[in-house]
Amino acid sequence: MPMGKTDGSTSRRRRVGVVIMAALLLVTLGACSTSPVNGPGEAAKSLPELGNSAPAEWRYARFRLQPAPDGEVNSYLDGLIADRILEPLIVRYADEVPLWRFHRRWPDDATGHQFSFIFFAAPAVGDALIARLERAPLLQRLKSDGDLIEFRVDRLAPERASDPAATSDTAWPIEIQREWPKFIMGASSMWLGLVGTEADKRADLEIHQRYQAVEVAVDEMWFKHGNHAFFHHLSALFGYKPVRVIRRDVMTF
């Protein structure tokens, strides 16, 4: 049975980021750690508090997902959750959540397939967003159907939670740690826009079939156009300077 977006939202307003910002989203998807981290002894610059007396803080909304009966990863569920559950909340709280991103991972380990929505907001805003998320009918359906093993919310330690750089990789220079959340937010926004656009083209399909087809379409765009649309323009932004790339036999990033 086709499902509508949460909170009755029918509009598809997309906060599409800068095109070049999409490259590193796909560089990091499925490969990097999202363990809360902090800069090495150097605090990042704080963002404005957006009219709220309490400083913004990071939260992780985690969706741990069941594999298919044959053991394969149901990776299309990430797009389904992002578009049907999270997109209406991202639109609703756009003015109050200055930083957000997605993370996807499915190594063969105890956690397995987990999709995360990581966002930076004042405590009252974060509480309201999570409360709406937990009431989403589709979230409950995914639980009852066995697709969602666990939903939980993780938070950073209080002394680190309000650092905008706290979720960046500590292996990077502090300057990159400070700016990377803006980059990955734009990349996440573009990926979400592509998923939503492709889903709109297939609105007559059953919801799981729809997002399986969406994943195929987005994967094809990445394969055919990722080099020029993303990597070429990112290279241009940095003045076509050399970059160290870790190569594999099959070029995945």
Secondary structure, DSSP 8 states (H G I E B T S, - for coil): -----GGG----------GGGHHHHHHHTTTS-------SS--------TT-SS--EEEEEEEEE---TTS---THHHHHHIIIIIHHHHHHTTTT--EEEEEEE--SSSS-SEEEEEEEE-HHHHHHHHHHHHT-HHHHHHHHTTSEEEEEEEE--TTTTT-TTTTS-TTS-HHHHHHHHHHHHHHHHHHHHHHHHHHHTTTTS-HHHHHHHHHHHHHHHHHHHHIIIIIIHHHHHTTT--------SS---
